[in-house]
Amino acid sequence: MRSFSRLLALTVLLLTPPVSRAAEDISRADLENALHSTVLIQAYVKLPGSDTATLTIGEGSGSVLNSEGWILTNAHNILYTWSEVNEEQDTLLPFDDTLRTADGWLVYYADDPKRLPVYLCEAELRSCGTRRSLMDFAVLQCKTTSNSPPFRYWLDLGNSDELAPGQDIYVVGYPDFSDVGAGATVTSWNGKVTNFVPPEEGTGSSSNPAFGTSATISNGNSGGAAIDLDGKLIGVPTFGRRGGAGMHGYVLAINSAKPMIDEAVGTRDEGVPVGGWVTDGATGRGIIGAVVVVLKAGASCSEVVRGGVLDHEALSRNILANAMSLVDGRFDIPHNLPAGSYSVIVAAKDYLPSAQDGVVRVTGTEGKIDVALELAPVR
């Protein structure tokens, strides 16, 4: 699963470094807009056996993308297991390693960056990648009501292909300050781009899906914003690695997330809901953690898989949606599909990947479509 998700990284290797400017050159207005546009996300679940009792299972950060309240964050702020909740909170719930999505997300924003964030909305999931991978992205959308505040702040997308080592950036988010007995205000750190994660060998890709930074990335501010000196979103702070030089932060490049953002925001709710099951072709059991990629209507798998190798550029042009199978191998495409014929690529750890043309056919009159997808185990 993790190796396949790496194939979906779509950023391009830097060819011409831009002229770097000093970190203090960012305008006050651009930095303040980033502080207002970066949100705190609280994930919660409904407790087993109760229709009303909930439990907050984690907090992360996110970035508002437009005036309609669409939010980009990390997939690891969306997905969890009961075992992880037990380890972090010492609950009495049964240990269970099944990967699940949270039942809901509460979103808070910095109306005043010098004060604790205030409630903005409840959000619903629109698209989700694979956590702890180079496609650790998710897109949420605020549920608007007559009492919802206006979405006055958002971040425009930059071009992560134009980044160079030594370039100044800012990282914005909500770190975990619980060890000092207080919640955190929105926080910004300035630093430099230090290095790039190289493309995976043997794939034919020249893309750099992530880059390192000297700016601080800690628990809680993952999923937030990395911005350039023009105030544009150029990445999602995601994880830190400890090495000989201490903790080093890594940012997933925004160009890797653009196909997911485009398909989530662009398609919205038109069409028919599509889901199904991914099962083991030998045993018939559901496969948890399979990645299901749906290509744009009319596109064939041969356009993106050539000679058994994934063509990254072709995939970036043809990907429409992706989902991950959860309990019993069940998956649901995060938005409806309009009328058309859709090809599907499926992959999971310890299974041979599958590419099927026209496996999903939507006329527009169906109430819901479920498809059965099988994978053969690696022998």
N, C-alpha and C positions, 0 to 999 in steps of 0.2 A: 504493500500500500504506500509506504513512504517513498520507495524508489519510483513508483509510477507517478506520484504527485510531483516529483522533481521534474518529470517530463513536461509538466504544464507550466513551468517557469518560462516567461515570454520576454524578459528584458533583453536588450541587445548590448553586446560588449562595446564599451566606450572606444570611439575612434579618434575624436579630436577633443582634447581637454579645453574647457572654457577658461576665461580669465578669472581667477579667484579674487574675491574682495575680502576685506577685513570683516570679522563677525559683527563689529559695532555698526556696520553700514546698513543693517536691516532697519527699516523705518519703524518708528513707534507704532504707527497705525497697522502695519502688517503683523507685528508681533502681538498687539492687542487683539486683532482679529483672530489670530491663531489661539490665543488664550480663551476667547469666547467660543470658538468653534470646536474645541476639544472637550469631549464630554466624559463623564464618569458613568460606567455601566455596571449595574448590580444584577447578577443572574440569580434567579430563584427557582425552586422546585416545589411542587405540591407533595406533601408528605403522604406516604402510603396509608390507605385506610381513612383518609380525610378528604373532604371536598373543599375545605377552606384553609386548613393549616398549611403554611408555606415555610420554607427555610432558605435563607440567602446562602448560596454556595460559593460565591466568589465575586470579586470586583475587578474590573479592568477599565481601559480607556478606549475611546473611539474618536473619529473625526466626522463632523457633519459635512456632507458632500454638496447639498443644494438646499433651496428654499422649501422643498417638500419634506425635509426631515429624514433623508436617507443617510445612513451612518456606516462607515467602514471601520472594522475592528479585526481582531484575531479570531480564528476559529477556536483556539483554546479558551476563549472567553465564552464560548457557546456550548461546547461539548464537555461531558464529565462522566465519571462513573461513581457509583455509591461508595466504592472502596476508597476513592480519593477524598470524598467528602468526609468519610469516617476518620481518615488519617489526619486531615487538617483541622477538624472540629471536634473530634472525640465524641461522636454521636453514638447512639445505641442502635442505629440502623444496621441491617444485615450487610455484610460485605458482598459486593457484586461488581465484577469487572466489565459488565456490559456497557458499551459506550452509548450515551444518550445525549439528546439536546435538552437544555434547560426548558422549563415550562413557560418562562417569561423573563423579560428584561426591563428594569426600571432605569431611566436615563436622567442624569442631572447635568446642569451646565453652569458655568461661571458667569452669572449675571454681574457680579462684582468679583474680579480676580483676587481681591484681598480678603474675601470671605469664603466660607464653605459653599460648595455648589448647591443650587436649588433645583427642585424637581422640574423636569421638562416634559416628559411623556413616558408612556409605556410603549415598548417596541415589539415588533414581530419579525421573525427571521425571513429573509428573502433569498439568500444564497449562502452556502457554507462550503469551504474547502476542507482540507485535511489538517488537523492540528499537529503541532510539532513537526512541521515539514516546511518546504519552501513555498507551499501554497496554503499557509496558515492564515487565510483571509476569511472574513464573513461580512455580509451586508445585511443590516437591519433597516427597518423603516418605522418611524414613529407613527403610532395610531393617533390621528388627530381627532379632537372633539371641539365642541363649541367653546370650551374653556381652555383649550391649548394655547400657549403663548406662541407668537409668530416666530418663525425660524429666520432670525435677522442676521445670523452669522453662519458662514460656511467657508470651506477652503477650496480654491481652484486646484485642479490637478497640474502638477509640473511634469517634467520629462527626466526621468532618472537616468536615461541614456547619456545625458550631458554632464553627469557628475564625474569628478576626477579626484584622485588622492590629494589630500591637503585642503580640499574645499571646505569652507565654513558652512555649518548647518545648525539648526536648533531642534531639540527634541522636547515635545510638550506632552504632558500627561498628568495622571493622578497617582503618585507613588503611595505605597503602603507605609504610613507613619504610625501604625497601631502600637508599635513598641514604645512610643513616647506618650501614649495615652491620648492622642488627638487625631482627628481626621485631617486630611491634607487639602489645602487649596490647590488649584491648578498650578503646575510647576513647569518651569522651562529651564533647559540646560543648553549652553552653546558648546560646540565641539567641532571636530573636523572629520571628514571622511578619511578613514585610515587605510582601508583595503577593500578588495572585492572578493566575494565568493565565486570561484571559477565555475564554468559550466561543467556538467557531468560528462566525463570522458566516454567516448563511444556512441554518443547520441547524435553527433553532427551539429549540435547547437553551439552557437557562439555567445549565448546570452549569459549575463551575470544577474542571477535572481536576488542577490542580497549584497549588502556592503557593511563593513565594520565602521564604528565611530568611537571617538574618544568621549562623546557626550554620555552622560549617565543614563543607563536603562536599568530599572529595578522593578521588583514586583509591584503590580498595580498600574504602571504606566505603559505596559505592553498593550498594543492595540491602538495607541494614541497617534500623534502626528510627528513626523520628521519633515521640516520645512527648509527650503532654501532661503537665500537672502532677499528673494522677491516675495516671500510669504506663501509660496506654493507648496502643496503637498507632494513630496518626492519619495516618501516611504512610510512604512509602518514599523515602529520599534517593536521588537518581538522577543528577543532573548539575549542572555548574557552568557559568556563562556569564561571560565576561570583558567588562567594559564600562568606562565612564568612572569608575565608583566602585570598580573592581577586580573580583575574583572574587565572584560571587553564586551561592549554591546554590539548587537547586530540588528540591522534594519532590513526588512523585506522591501525590495524596490517597487515603487508604485506602478511601473509599467507592467509588472507581473499581475497586478490586480485589475488592470483596466478592462480586460475582457469580461471578468466577473461583474464589475461595476456596470459596464455597458449592457450586458444581457439582463441584469437584475433591474436596473432603472429603466431601460428602454422598453422591455416587454410588459412590465407591470402585470395586470390581471386579465388581459385579453386572452381568449381561447379556452382550452379545456385542461383541467388538472390531470397530470400524468404521474404515475408511480408504478410500483411493482415489487418484485422480489429477485434477489440474486442468490442462486442456490448452487450447491456442490453437485456437479453432474453425476458423480458416482454414488453419493449417499442421499441426495435430495434435501439435505439440511441447508438452512439459510446461512449465508456467509456474512459475518459482521465486518465492516470496515472496507468493503469493496468501493472503488471509485467508479461512478457512472458518468460518462461524458456524452452529452447530446450535441450533435453537430447541427448547424443551421439547416433549415428546410431545403431539401434538394441536394445537399452536399453528400458525397459518398466517402466511405472510409478510405478508399484508394487515393483520395486527394490529400490525406494527411498521414497515411501509413504507406511508405513506399519501400519495397524490399524488406519488409519486417522492421523498418526503422521509422520512428515518428519524425515527421517534418515539422519543426517547431513554428516556422513562419506560416506554413499552411494551416496549422492548428489555430494560431492566433487570429487568422482571418475567418475561420469556419466554426469555432466553438460557440455554442449558444448557451448551454447551461451545464452544471455539474451537480452531483449529489453524492452522498455516501450512505451505504446500507447500514442500518442499525439493528435493532432487535429482530430476530428471525430472518435477517437478510432483507428487511423491508427498507425501501427507499422512496422518497417523494421529491420530484423536481420542484425547486423552491418557487416557481411561478408557472402560470398556465402557458400552454403551447397553442398558438394559432393553427389554423388548418394547414396541413402539409404532411410530407413524408420525411421522417427523421432517422438518420443513422446513429448508432450508439457504439461507443467503445467502453469496455468494462475491464478493470484490472483489480487484482487483490494479491496480497502477499501469499506465496506458496501455491499460486494458481497461474495457469497460462492465460494471458490476456485474450480478450475476444473483441472482434470488430464485425458488426452486423449492419448491413445496409437496409434502410427502410423498415426497421423493426417496429417503429412507432408510426402509426398512420392516424392522423387527426382529420376528421371531416368538419368539425365544428359543431356537430349536433349531439355528440356524446355527453353524458353527464360526468363521467370520469373514466379514464383509461388505465388499466393495470397490465403490465407486461411481465412475462417470466423470462429471466435471463440466467443462463447456466455457464459455469466456468469449470474447466477440467483441471484437476489437481496436478501439480508438477510431480512427475514420477522420479 
